[in-house]
Amino acid sequence: MYIEITNAGKTFKDGGEELRVLDNINLSIDKGEFICLLGPSGCGKSTLLNAMAGFDMITEGSIKIDGKEVKEPSVKNVTIFQNYGLLPWRTVQKNVELGLEPKKLSKEERAKTAEKYIELVGLSGFKNAHPRRLSGGMQQRVAIARALAVDPDIIFMDEPFGALDAITRMKLQDDILAISKKENKTVIFVTHDIEEAIFLADRIVVMAAHPGRIKSIVDVHLPRYQRERTSDDFLLIRDKVFEIFNMKHIPDIEFVI
């Protein structure tokens, strides 16, 4: 397995009180998988993502990527947040080149790489524009292009489309699904939107709160490029996930097909 999480737990200490935010997390992820961490606010999904990305250490168990324990962020991986994180004084082109600047690349090589990914996210006509001229969806496309330009092994995404309108969100869902498969990237994607998770994921990790733990794992057996949000199969999976959410206990069977 590419990512291996074993008996992971996380406890915050605040003065004399302890808050258990993750409990006994066990999860294996293959290289190239698109995994959605799905659950209500406060279930620990962002904490788990940050632990995998190396931003926040667990207090129990282990998280390993490619056999190495995660102890800090890796330059091999990138994280995309809901806040686009663009530098307002830089153009689209220069924002995408940002992660390439520490690398031993010529100015021409940086420009060529940036242009490739700007085109991939459909912003070729805006490479000289500054972020203030772009819509929220376009700014998130720039953030995605910047992440892809450094050729990461893993892309961590923490509710990246949460602040967008429904139409823009659906378009970006289409795009990130196509891009992730074309580029063969491992993606860990946090969301509280059930339909978004079904549309994107190879597997959905459904989490429960207080403390955060895995309630069930749902395999999404739908063709990657033919996912119709109104199809019978899509709606069947949606109903199953709703059923899992409404369960008052953790199911005995972890994997739901």
C-alpha positions as CSV (number, residue, x, y, z in Angstrom):
1,M,0.0,0.0,0.0
2,Y,1.2,3.5,-0.8
3,I,-0.3,5.3,2.2
4,E,-0.8,3.2,5.4
5,I,-2.5,4.6,8.4
6,T,-2.4,2.3,11.5
7,N,-4.2,2.9,14.8
8,A,-3.9,6.6,14.4
9,G,-5.2,8.8,17.1
10,K,-5.0,12.5,18.0
11,T,-5.7,14.2,21.4
12,F,-5.5,17.9,21.9
13,K,-4.6,19.2,25.3
14,D,-6.1,22.5,26.4
15,G,-5.1,23.4,29.9
16,G,-6.2,20.6,32.1
17,E,-8.7,19.2,29.6
18,E,-8.2,16.7,26.8
19,L,-10.1,16.7,23.5
20,R,-10.1,13.4,21.5
21,V,-10.4,14.4,17.8
22,L,-9.2,11.2,16.1
23,D,-9.6,7.7,17.3
24,N,-8.2,4.4,16.0
25,I,-8.0,5.3,12.3
26,N,-6.9,2.5,10.1
27,L,-6.8,3.1,6.3
28,S,-4.8,1.9,3.3
29,I,-4.6,3.8,0.1
30,D,-3.2,2.7,-3.2
31,K,-1.1,4.9,-5.5
32,G,-3.3,6.7,-8.0
33,E,-6.5,6.4,-5.9
34,F,-8.9,9.3,-5.5
35,I,-10.1,9.2,-1.8
36,C,-12.7,11.4,-0.4
37,L,-12.9,12.0,3.4
38,L,-16.6,12.7,4.0
39,G,-18.3,13.7,7.1
40,P,-20.0,16.5,9.1
41,S,-18.2,19.4,10.7
42,G,-16.1,18.4,13.6
43,C,-15.5,14.8,12.6
44,G,-11.8,15.2,12.2
45,K,-11.5,14.9,8.4
46,S,-9.4,18.0,8.0
47,T,-7.2,16.9,11.0
48,L,-6.7,13.6,9.3
49,L,-5.8,15.2,6.0
50,N,-3.3,17.6,7.8
51,A,-1.8,14.6,9.6
52,M,-1.2,12.8,6.3
53,A,0.2,16.0,4.7
54,G,2.6,16.4,7.7
55,F,1.2,19.7,9.0
56,D,-0.2,18.2,12.2
57,M,1.2,15.2,14.0
58,I,-0.9,12.4,15.4
59,T,-0.4,11.4,19.1
60,E,-0.9,7.7,18.6
61,G,-0.3,5.1,15.9
62,S,1.5,5.8,12.6
63,I,1.0,7.3,9.2
64,K,3.4,6.0,6.4
65,I,3.7,7.2,2.8
66,D,5.7,4.9,0.6
67,G,7.1,3.1,3.6
68,K,8.3,6.3,5.4
69,E,6.7,7.6,8.5
70,V,5.2,11.1,8.1
71,K,6.9,13.5,10.5
72,E,6.8,16.8,8.4
73,P,5.5,18.1,5.1
74,S,7.1,16.8,2.0
75,V,8.1,18.7,-1.0
76,K,6.8,15.8,-3.0
77,N,3.2,16.6,-2.0
78,V,1.1,19.7,-2.3
79,T,-2.0,20.9,-0.4
80,I,-4.9,23.0,-1.9
81,F,-7.1,24.8,0.5
82,Q,-10.5,26.6,0.1
83,N,-8.5,29.8,0.3
84,Y,-6.7,30.0,-3.0
85,G,-3.5,31.4,-1.6
86,L,-2.6,33.3,-4.8
87,L,-0.1,36.2,-4.6
88,P,-2.1,39.3,-5.7
89,W,0.9,41.1,-7.2
90,R,1.8,38.2,-9.4
91,T,0.1,37.3,-12.7
92,V,-1.4,33.9,-13.3
93,Q,1.8,32.8,-15.1
94,K,4.0,33.9,-12.2
95,N,1.7,32.4,-9.6
96,V,1.9,29.0,-11.3
97,E,5.7,29.4,-11.6
98,L,6.0,30.0,-7.9
99,G,6.6,26.4,-6.9
100,L,9.1,25.9,-9.7
101,E,11.4,28.7,-8.6
102,P,13.4,26.7,-6.1
103,K,14.0,24.0,-8.7
104,K,17.1,24.1,-11.0
105,L,15.1,25.2,-14.1
106,S,15.9,27.9,-16.6
107,K,13.5,30.8,-16.9
108,E,12.3,29.3,-20.2
109,E,11.7,25.9,-18.7
110,R,9.7,27.4,-15.9
111,A,7.6,29.4,-18.3
112,K,7.0,26.4,-20.6
113,T,5.9,24.2,-17.6
114,A,3.6,26.8,-16.2
115,E,2.0,27.4,-19.6
116,K,1.3,23.7,-20.0
117,Y,-0.7,23.5,-16.8
118,I,-2.4,26.9,-17.3
119,E,-3.7,25.4,-20.6
120,L,-4.6,22.2,-18.8
121,V,-7.0,24.1,-16.5
122,G,-8.4,26.2,-19.3
123,L,-6.8,29.5,-18.5
124,S,-4.5,30.1,-21.5
125,G,-6.1,33.5,-22.3
126,F,-5.5,34.7,-18.7
127,K,-1.9,34.0,-18.1
128,N,-1.0,37.7,-17.8
129,A,-4.0,38.5,-15.6
130,H,-3.7,39.3,-11.9
131,P,-5.9,37.4,-9.4
132,R,-8.2,40.4,-8.8
133,R,-9.5,40.0,-12.4
134,L,-10.4,36.4,-11.9
135,S,-13.6,34.8,-10.5
136,G,-13.3,32.5,-7.6
137,G,-13.5,29.4,-9.8
138,M,-10.8,30.8,-12.0
139,Q,-8.6,31.5,-9.0
140,Q,-9.0,27.9,-7.8
141,R,-8.0,26.7,-11.3
142,V,-4.8,28.7,-10.9
143,A,-4.2,27.1,-7.5
144,I,-4.7,23.6,-9.2
145,A,-2.3,24.5,-12.0
146,R,0.3,25.7,-9.5
147,A,0.0,22.4,-7.6
148,L,0.3,20.3,-10.7
149,A,3.2,22.2,-12.1
150,V,5.6,20.9,-9.5
151,D,4.6,17.3,-10.4
152,P,3.6,16.2,-6.9
153,D,3.1,12.6,-5.8
154,I,0.0,13.4,-3.8
155,I,-2.5,16.2,-3.9
156,F,-4.2,17.0,-0.6
157,M,-7.4,19.0,-1.1
158,D,-9.3,20.5,1.9
159,E,-12.8,21.5,0.7
160,P,-11.3,23.4,-2.2
161,F,-14.7,24.1,-3.9
162,G,-16.7,24.9,-0.7
163,A,-16.9,28.6,-1.3
164,L,-18.0,28.4,-5.0
165,D,-21.4,28.6,-6.5
166,A,-23.1,25.3,-7.6
167,I,-22.5,25.6,-11.3
168,T,-18.8,26.5,-10.9
169,R,-18.3,23.8,-8.4
170,M,-19.7,21.1,-10.7
171,K,-17.5,22.3,-13.5
172,L,-14.4,22.1,-11.3
173,Q,-15.4,18.6,-10.1
174,D,-15.5,17.5,-13.8
175,D,-12.1,19.1,-14.3
176,I,-10.3,17.8,-11.3
177,L,-11.6,14.3,-11.9
178,A,-10.3,14.3,-15.5
179,I,-7.0,15.9,-14.6
180,S,-6.3,13.5,-11.7
181,K,-6.8,10.5,-13.9
182,K,-4.9,12.0,-16.9
183,E,-1.9,12.9,-14.6
184,N,-2.3,9.7,-12.5
185,K,-2.2,11.5,-9.2
186,T,-3.1,10.3,-5.8
187,V,-5.7,12.7,-4.4
188,I,-7.0,12.9,-0.8
189,F,-10.1,15.2,-0.9
190,V,-12.0,16.5,2.1
191,T,-15.7,17.3,1.7
192,H,-19.0,17.4,3.5
193,D,-21.0,17.1,0.3
194,I,-22.2,13.5,-0.4
195,E,-22.8,14.0,-4.1
196,E,-19.4,15.6,-4.6
197,A,-17.7,12.6,-2.9
198,I,-19.6,10.1,-5.0
199,F,-18.8,12.0,-8.2
200,L,-15.1,12.2,-7.5
201,A,-14.0,9.3,-5.4
202,D,-12.8,5.8,-6.1
203,R,-13.6,5.2,-2.4
204,I,-15.4,7.3,0.2
205,V,-14.2,7.2,3.8
206,V,-17.3,8.1,5.8
207,M,-16.3,9.6,9.2
208,A,-18.2,10.1,12.4
209,A,-17.6,12.7,15.1
210,H,-16.8,12.9,18.8
211,P,-14.3,11.5,18.5
212,G,-13.4,11.4,14.8
213,R,-13.3,7.9,13.5
214,I,-14.0,5.9,10.3
215,K,-17.7,4.8,10.2
216,S,-17.5,3.0,6.9
217,I,-15.7,2.9,3.5
218,V,-17.7,2.9,0.4
219,D,-16.4,1.7,-2.9
220,V,-17.7,3.7,-5.8
221,H,-18.2,1.3,-8.6
222,L,-19.0,3.7,-11.4
223,P,-17.0,4.4,-14.6
224,R,-14.5,7.2,-14.0
225,Y,-15.5,9.2,-17.1
226,Q,-19.2,8.4,-17.2
227,R,-20.5,9.5,-13.8
228,E,-24.0,10.9,-14.3
229,R,-25.3,12.6,-11.2
230,T,-28.9,11.5,-12.0
231,S,-28.2,7.9,-13.0
232,D,-29.8,5.0,-11.0
233,D,-26.4,3.7,-9.9
234,F,-25.3,7.1,-8.7
235,L,-28.6,7.6,-6.7
236,L,-28.3,4.1,-5.2
237,I,-24.8,4.9,-3.8
238,R,-26.1,8.3,-2.6
239,D,-28.9,6.6,-0.7
240,K,-26.5,4.1,0.8
241,V,-24.2,6.8,2.1
242,F,-27.2,8.7,3.6
243,E,-28.1,5.4,5.3
244,I,-24.6,5.2,6.8
245,F,-24.8,8.8,8.0
246,N,-28.1,8.0,9.8
247,M,-26.7,5.0,11.6
248,K,-26.4,5.5,15.3
249,H,-23.6,3.0,15.7
250,I,-20.4,2.1,13.8
251,P,-21.3,-0.8,11.4
252,D,-19.7,-4.2,12.0
253,I,-18.8,-4.3,8.3
254,E,-16.3,-1.6,7.5
255,F,-16.4,-1.9,3.7
256,V,-19.7,-1.3,2.0
257,I,-19.9,-2.3,-1.7
